[in-house]
């Protein structure tokens, strides 16, 4: 036997002995090796990560698109009737307002029914009030709103207005003095002034503070006064021919009409002046926004509303999100622990 043959036989014996002594492969390790070497299956088309990667930009884009659509609709659409009415109410009051009384001539109407509503500073001269008619009975009403500084000036101005009223031959009808908080208050003074001196009273009242508004209204009383006078004369003629109960009834009607005529003459003899004092400065109306400004405001409002809704949904769903995250982390930790134990057993 050659030496080469002896070596080959011994090599075969060694290999056979090594194969006989090889430890058996655990079934779990064999299964993992088979799974690792197997052809990987195609990944699922829709996963949570892919869905979130697509959904978050889509929702954000949709929110911005809705806000832009609302803003463009506001910019294109003309202002609503409510906004138009608000702008009309905040516009300055007209300088003249004619309220004619029936039966007056055109010149008498223009003279007897004018309204002034200027706004000016205290340093400016008081606006001229319409003069009452010297030939017709009229109901003269004037309203002046003044701004004063603090409650001390409010009290002093009220007292000066009352002294002016008495000096001009008038009298106080009512006064409402209110100071709801320190340094702030209002006073509503209503007086009656002889109609021949009402213009002087308005000028003096207007100098007591800064004029915020002034309104003068004059309505005619001559026509109802003439009508009452004619009825009295007609009843007096009938009374001369009447006797007994009929005469008494006519005399009672005449007395009632005479009282009515006296009341009309009293209204015509004294003008009513309302003086409103306040310490609150008027709030200047905000300038009207253009279409672009309204569009931006609406778009920002929509975005803020969407953010509020998203925050509310997130707060409500936060417990469920915490549970999902905890379950995902726990599952990953368990699989990692199982892999470590399997490798240690191998």
Secondary structure as GFF3:
##gff-version 3
##sequence-region A 1 346
A	DSSP	alpha_helix	3	21	.	.	.	ID=ss1
A	DSSP	alpha_helix	27	37	.	.	.	ID=ss2
A	DSSP	alpha_helix	48	76	.	.	.	ID=ss3
A	DSSP	alpha_helix	81	90	.	.	.	ID=ss4
A	DSSP	alpha_helix	106	112	.	.	.	ID=ss5
A	DSSP	beta_strand	138	147	.	.	.	ID=ss6
A	DSSP	alpha_helix	150	167	.	.	.	ID=ss7
A	DSSP	beta_strand	171	181	.	.	.	ID=ss8
A	DSSP	beta_strand	184	194	.	.	.	ID=ss9
A	DSSP	three_ten_helix	195	197	.	.	.	ID=ss10
A	DSSP	alpha_helix	198	206	.	.	.	ID=ss11
A	DSSP	beta_strand	210	220	.	.	.	ID=ss12
A	DSSP	alpha_helix	222	241	.	.	.	ID=ss13
A	DSSP	alpha_helix	244	269	.	.	.	ID=ss14
A	DSSP	beta_strand	270	278	.	.	.	ID=ss15
A	DSSP	alpha_helix	291	345	.	.	.	ID=ss16
###
